[in-house]
Amino acid sequence: GGSDGGDGGSGGNDDGKITLGFSQVGAESGWRTANTKSIQESAAKAGIDLQFSDAQGKQENQITAIRNFITQKVDVIAFSPVVTSGWDAVLQEAKDAGIPVILTDRAVDSQDKSLYKSFIGSDFIVEGQKAGDWLVKEYEGKNEPVNIVELQGTTGSAPALDRQKGFQEKIAGNPNFKIVKSQTGDFKRADGKTVMETFLQSTPDIDVLYAHNDDMGLGAIEAIEAAGKKPGTDIKIITVDAVKDGMTALSQGKINFIVECSPLLGPQLMDLVKKADAGEEIPARVLTEETTFTQEQAKEALPTRQY
Ligand code: AHR
């Protein structure tokens, strides 16, 4: 590393490279796969030695990985916290060891902001608001009950909490909008399908599905088709992410609107890692730039979509 002055790249190496310990959530979605690829490719490109650890969706695995990074004396630690709470102790350990920590993609609820140097990623509340705004526009001038079912992301995760919050804020003004069912599908396609099956069985008159990511929406589409209904027509579908499979379904009319969440955090993360390692000041918050897609816009964007 740069700031340690002595060994020219810690983590037990003396190859002059920065060592970055990164703890990933898992491989629950297409978004996550694209995110992992972005981090691995940009680390290689930046000449950073990446110690990559997959937590398989479990917080305890992330805590163990972070403790291992501290023992190894990596130069910088970055991680995408699976849930928001329960990080204070391990973050304090990293701070005591003098290792800068960068939060990637998801936030923690720690009150002590000195426990990490920076947080790079999306504003998930804004994403939920964009989903709500679209729905409000879609039903403008109509006075009819709108039954909404919601597929939530991983329980206790920042994107699940915030995408719900932002969406609710926007639909709250119109009493016609009613969230009749809301359950987690853990950001996974298979869970999106099984939960949607139970929604369809218990609730015959579903107008809208709001899924916190594309994968759950895509699983739900299978359940809707199996029930003899037309996704995108009989049931309007809003999702978040805009990965290739989601964009394809959108362009085919099976999804109605997608709010983009960019997984391509790698290049900016590596810049922050280099600066943190050099002991430079880095911004406390780095926001990802994102857009939204209608069916027409998806058709245009698909041919050049990277992921
Ligand atoms: O934290 C980002 C979310 O995690 C993505 O929207 C979802 O697809 C992923 O699993």
Residues whose N, C-alpha, C, O or C-beta is under 5 A from the ligand:
A	BS01	AHR	E28 S29 W31 R32 D105 P159 F187 H212 N213 D241 C261
